[in-house]
Structures are given as structure tokens and as C-alpha cells.
Amino acid sequence: MEKIKERLQSLRQEADNAVARAEEAEAKNKKYEQLLLEKEQEITSLNHKVSVLDADLEKAEQKLADLKAAQEDGEQSKTANEGLQRKIQLLEEELDAADKNLKEAMDKLRQVDVKAEHFERQVTRLEQERDAWEKKYEEAQEKYKQSKAELDELVASMEGL
């Protein structure tokens, strides 16, 4: 009788431990899903930034092309030419800055993409882990039910004596 009680207590402890591990795995899974959502939002933000930078780059290239065409078309006064040269220099600097920003944004996008893939793999692994823990929990529940039924039968047979 004492062994049955100890076994029952052991099964209860295993079931409690399995529930705790399952809850912990679910919490980790939820945390990784939230992190994945944040990374996806960051990717969306960076994609938007890339498109804005592309538009700025096109504008800057168009301005540069327009200014160079104006320079070639007309030989205006020296002061006008110097003004255009300054604008061209500023636009080229803006273009360089936009190129640099675009490259940085693309690098960040690649890094975020790599991280997102990593987190997706982690989420998949954690989901598999969770499924395994749930299966173990169900098996422990079944063992517990069987043990309880056996204990109930034993108690009933002992009461019959």
C-alpha cells in the first residue's frame, strides 16, 4: 500500500514537472514569436526606408542630370556657372550620402533577414520541443489514470476483504 502511495506521489510529481516544463516551453515560444514579430516589423520599416532612400536617390540623380545638362547647354555667366557647380557638388554629396545610407540599410536588412531566419528556426525547434513535452505530458496523464484505476481496484478489493 505504501509503495502504491509512493508511486502515485511520484507520478503526480512527474506530471507536475511535465506541466511546468510545458508552460516554460510555451512561454519561450511566445517570447520568440513576439521577437519574430518585432523583427518582421523592423524589416518592414527598413524596406520602407530603402524605398524612401531609392526615391531620394532617383531625385538626386535626376537633379544631378538636370544640372549637368543645364551646364552643358548654356555657357552662362561665370557666377551662374559657379552656383551650378556648388549645387552639383552638394547633390553629389547628397547622392554619396544616399548611396551610403542605402548600403547601410541593405546591410541592416540582410542582417535582420538572417536573424529572422535564425529565429524562425528557433521557433520551429521550440514548437517541436513543446510538442514532445505535450506528448510526454499526455503519456504521464495516461499512466497516472492507469495507476489511479489500479489503485481504485486494489482499494475496492481490499474493502471487499
C-alpha atoms as a printed R data frame, in Angstrom:
    type eleno elety resid chain resno       x      y       z
1   ATOM     1    CA   MET     A     1   0.000  0.000   0.000
2   ATOM     2    CA   GLU     A     2   2.824  2.341   0.913
3   ATOM     3    CA   LYS     A     3   4.597  1.591  -2.370
4   ATOM     4    CA   ILE     A     4   1.456  2.444  -4.287
5   ATOM     5    CA   LYS     A     5   1.178  5.738  -2.444
6   ATOM     6    CA   GLU     A     6   4.822  6.483  -3.182
7   ATOM     7    CA   ARG     A     7   4.336  5.528  -6.817
8   ATOM     8    CA   LEU     A     8   1.224  7.702  -7.004
9   ATOM     9    CA   GLN     A     9   3.127 10.589  -5.432
10  ATOM    10    CA   SER     A    10   5.989 10.027  -7.892
11  ATOM    11    CA   LEU     A    11   3.583 10.055 -10.834
12  ATOM    12    CA   ARG     A    12   1.965 13.227  -9.551
13  ATOM    13    CA   GLN     A    13   5.387 14.856  -9.221
14  ATOM    14    CA   GLU     A    14   6.293 13.781 -12.772
15  ATOM    15    CA   ALA     A    15   3.018 15.168 -14.069
16  ATOM    16    CA   ASP     A    16   3.592 18.460 -12.227
17  ATOM    17    CA   ASN     A    17   7.116 18.654 -13.599
18  ATOM    18    CA   ALA     A    18   5.869 17.940 -17.111
19  ATOM    19    CA   VAL     A    19   3.241 20.681 -16.795
20  ATOM    20    CA   ALA     A    20   5.870 23.134 -15.553
21  ATOM    21    CA   ARG     A    21   8.193 22.283 -18.442
22  ATOM    22    CA   ALA     A    22   5.336 22.603 -20.921
23  ATOM    23    CA   GLU     A    23   4.409 26.012 -19.515
24  ATOM    24    CA   GLU     A    24   8.037 27.092 -19.680
25  ATOM    25    CA   ALA     A    25   8.298 25.920 -23.299
26  ATOM    26    CA   GLU     A    26   5.086 27.757 -24.169
27  ATOM    27    CA   ALA     A    27   6.431 30.944 -22.546
28  ATOM    28    CA   LYS     A    28   9.652 30.635 -24.542
29  ATOM    29    CA   ASN     A    29   7.665 30.015 -27.701
30  ATOM    30    CA   LYS     A    30   5.539 33.099 -27.059
31  ATOM    31    CA   LYS     A    31   8.668 35.171 -26.404
32  ATOM    32    CA   TYR     A    32  10.247 34.019 -29.667
33  ATOM    33    CA   GLU     A    33   7.048 34.660 -31.591
34  ATOM    34    CA   GLN     A    34   6.975 38.223 -30.197
35  ATOM    35    CA   LEU     A    35  10.636 38.665 -31.092
36  ATOM    36    CA   LEU     A    36   9.942 37.364 -34.592
37  ATOM    37    CA   LEU     A    37   7.055 39.835 -34.943
38  ATOM    38    CA   GLU     A    38   9.330 42.671 -33.854
39  ATOM    39    CA   LYS     A    39  11.962 41.614 -36.372
40  ATOM    40    CA   GLU     A    40   9.336 41.446 -39.115
41  ATOM    41    CA   GLN     A    41   8.224 44.956 -38.198
42  ATOM    42    CA   GLU     A    42  11.843 46.098 -38.286
43  ATOM    43    CA   ILE     A    43  12.219 44.506 -41.743
44  ATOM    44    CA   THR     A    44   9.096 46.318 -42.927
45  ATOM    45    CA   SER     A    45  10.452 49.576 -41.535
46  ATOM    46    CA   LEU     A    46  13.816 49.045 -43.221
47  ATOM    47    CA   ASN     A    47  12.125 48.146 -46.514
48  ATOM    48    CA   HIS     A    48  10.160 51.385 -46.311
49  ATOM    49    CA   LYS     A    49  13.354 53.287 -45.549
50  ATOM    50    CA   VAL     A    50  15.045 51.627 -48.541
51  ATOM    51    CA   SER     A    51  12.189 52.671 -50.826
52  ATOM    52    CA   VAL     A    52  12.343 56.249 -49.497
53  ATOM    53    CA   LEU     A    53  16.108 56.280 -49.998
54  ATOM    54    CA   ASP     A    54  15.672 54.898 -53.519
55  ATOM    55    CA   ALA     A    55  13.224 57.687 -54.290
56  ATOM    56    CA   ASP     A    56  15.630 60.252 -52.832
57  ATOM    57    CA   LEU     A    57  18.445 58.722 -54.839
58  ATOM    58    CA   GLU     A    58  16.418 58.935 -58.050
59  ATOM    59    CA   LYS     A    59  15.525 62.556 -57.287
60  ATOM    60    CA   ALA     A    60  19.136 63.372 -56.559
61  ATOM    61    CA   GLU     A    61  20.294 61.614 -59.731
62  ATOM    62    CA   GLN     A    62  17.646 63.465 -61.716
63  ATOM    63    CA   LYS     A    63  18.691 66.774 -60.196
64  ATOM    64    CA   LEU     A    64  22.307 65.965 -60.944
65  ATOM    65    CA   ALA     A    65  21.458 65.054 -64.532
66  ATOM    66    CA   ASP     A    66  19.377 68.233 -64.915
67  ATOM    67    CA   LEU     A    67  22.138 70.419 -63.546
68  ATOM    68    CA   LYS     A    68  24.775 68.804 -65.729
69  ATOM    69    CA   ALA     A    69  22.517 69.213 -68.783
70  ATOM    70    CA   ALA     A    70  21.978 72.877 -67.923
71  ATOM    71    CA   GLN     A    71  25.724 73.303 -67.579
72  ATOM    72    CA   GLU     A    72  26.380 71.705 -70.999
73  ATOM    73    CA   ASP     A    73  23.535 73.540 -72.758
74  ATOM    74    CA   GLY     A    74  24.357 77.039 -71.806
75  ATOM    75    CA   GLU     A    75  27.516 78.874 -71.183
76  ATOM    76    CA   GLN     A    76  26.055 81.405 -68.828
77  ATOM    77    CA   SER     A    77  27.778 83.916 -66.723
78  ATOM    78    CA   LYS     A    78  30.611 82.837 -64.511
79  ATOM    79    CA   THR     A    79  28.645 83.388 -61.295
80  ATOM    80    CA   ALA     A    80  25.718 81.293 -62.524
81  ATOM    81    CA   ASN     A    81  28.137 78.548 -63.532
82  ATOM    82    CA   GLU     A    82  29.823 78.624 -60.126
83  ATOM    83    CA   GLY     A    83  26.413 78.409 -58.450
84  ATOM    84    CA   LEU     A    84  25.528 75.396 -60.528
85  ATOM    85    CA   GLN     A    85  28.868 73.814 -59.700
86  ATOM    86    CA   ARG     A    86  28.156 74.253 -55.993
87  ATOM    87    CA   LYS     A    87  24.711 72.697 -56.437
88  ATOM    88    CA   ILE     A    88  26.224 69.791 -58.346
89  ATOM    89    CA   GLN     A    89  28.776 69.251 -55.600
90  ATOM    90    CA   LEU     A    90  26.056 69.321 -52.932
91  ATOM    91    CA   LEU     A    91  23.890 66.938 -54.928
92  ATOM    92    CA   GLU     A    92  26.817 64.583 -55.434
93  ATOM    93    CA   GLU     A    93  27.442 64.676 -51.704
94  ATOM    94    CA   GLU     A    94  23.751 64.008 -51.131
95  ATOM    95    CA   LEU     A    95  23.985 61.185 -53.655
96  ATOM    96    CA   ASP     A    96  27.021 59.740 -51.878
97  ATOM    97    CA   ALA     A    97  25.226 60.072 -48.544
98  ATOM    98    CA   ALA     A    98  22.094 58.477 -50.014
99  ATOM    99    CA   ASP     A    99  24.230 55.661 -51.500
100 ATOM   100    CA   LYS     A   100  25.900 55.162 -48.141
101 ATOM   101    CA   ASN     A   101  22.526 55.149 -46.375
102 ATOM   102    CA   LEU     A   102  21.165 52.732 -48.955
103 ATOM   103    CA   LYS     A   103  24.117 50.389 -48.476
104 ATOM   104    CA   GLU     A   104  23.764 50.586 -44.699
105 ATOM   105    CA   ALA     A   105  20.033 49.961 -44.932
106 ATOM   106    CA   MET     A   106  20.618 46.988 -47.233
107 ATOM   107    CA   ASP     A   107  23.254 45.599 -44.844
108 ATOM   108    CA   LYS     A   108  20.849 46.004 -41.931
109 ATOM   109    CA   LEU     A   109  18.099 44.398 -43.979
110 ATOM   110    CA   ARG     A   110  20.340 41.424 -44.736
111 ATOM   111    CA   GLN     A   111  21.299 41.136 -41.068
112 ATOM   112    CA   VAL     A   112  17.678 41.317 -39.986
113 ATOM   113    CA   ASP     A   113  16.769 38.736 -42.636
114 ATOM   114    CA   VAL     A   114  19.459 36.398 -41.312
115 ATOM   115    CA   LYS     A   115  18.257 36.972 -37.752
116 ATOM   116    CA   ALA     A   116  14.655 36.391 -38.805
117 ATOM   117    CA   GLU     A   117  15.626 33.066 -40.401
118 ATOM   118    CA   HIS     A   118  17.508 32.163 -37.235
119 ATOM   119    CA   PHE     A   119  14.517 32.987 -35.056
120 ATOM   120    CA   GLU     A   120  12.194 31.093 -37.378
121 ATOM   121    CA   ARG     A   121  14.393 28.041 -36.958
122 ATOM   122    CA   GLN     A   122  14.372 28.541 -33.185
123 ATOM   123    CA   VAL     A   123  10.599 28.882 -33.152
124 ATOM   124    CA   THR     A   124  10.278 25.673 -35.189
125 ATOM   125    CA   ARG     A   125  12.644 23.867 -32.848
126 ATOM   126    CA   LEU     A   126  10.783 25.156 -29.784
127 ATOM   127    CA   GLU     A   127   7.456 24.144 -31.264
128 ATOM   128    CA   GLN     A   128   8.829 20.649 -31.799
129 ATOM   129    CA   GLU     A   129  10.124 20.642 -28.230
130 ATOM   130    CA   ARG     A   130   6.744 21.807 -26.976
131 ATOM   131    CA   ASP     A   131   5.002 19.066 -28.958
132 ATOM   132    CA   ALA     A   132   7.343 16.480 -27.465
133 ATOM   133    CA   TRP     A   133   6.656 17.787 -23.938
134 ATOM   134    CA   GLU     A   134   2.941 17.744 -24.600
135 ATOM   135    CA   LYS     A   135   3.194 14.130 -25.760
136 ATOM   136    CA   LYS     A   136   5.177 13.224 -22.639
137 ATOM   137    CA   TYR     A   137   2.592 15.019 -20.533
138 ATOM   138    CA   GLU     A   138  -0.238 13.099 -22.199
139 ATOM   139    CA   GLU     A   139   1.622  9.852 -21.643
140 ATOM   140    CA   ALA     A   140   2.180 10.760 -18.000
141 ATOM   141    CA   GLN     A   141  -1.516 11.593 -17.658
142 ATOM   142    CA   GLU     A   142  -2.417  8.196 -19.138
143 ATOM   143    CA   LYS     A   143  -0.006  6.430 -16.757
144 ATOM   144    CA   TYR     A   144  -1.493  8.406 -13.887
145 ATOM   145    CA   LYS     A   145  -5.029  7.397 -14.902
146 ATOM   146    CA   GLN     A   146  -3.985  3.758 -15.199
147 ATOM   147    CA   SER     A   147  -2.258  3.845 -11.830
148 ATOM   148    CA   LYS     A   148  -5.269  5.519 -10.243
149 ATOM   149    CA   ALA     A   149  -7.568  2.877 -11.757
150 ATOM   150    CA   GLU     A   150  -5.313  0.105 -10.432
151 ATOM   151    CA   LEU     A   151  -5.227  1.771  -7.023
152 ATOM   152    CA   ASP     A   152  -9.006  2.131  -7.008
153 ATOM   153    CA   GLU     A   153  -9.351 -1.570  -7.934
154 ATOM   154    CA   LEU     A   154  -6.924 -2.520  -5.164
155 ATOM   155    CA   VAL     A   155  -8.777 -0.389  -2.620
156 ATOM   156    CA   ALA     A   156 -12.102 -1.876  -3.759
157 ATOM   157    CA   SER     A   157 -10.728 -5.424  -3.497
158 ATOM   158    CA   MET     A   158  -9.251 -4.684  -0.059
159 ATOM   159    CA   GLU     A   159 -12.531 -3.263   1.137
160 ATOM   160    CA   GLY     A   160 -14.211 -6.411  -0.105
161 ATOM   161    CA   LEU     A   161 -11.950 -8.484   2.135
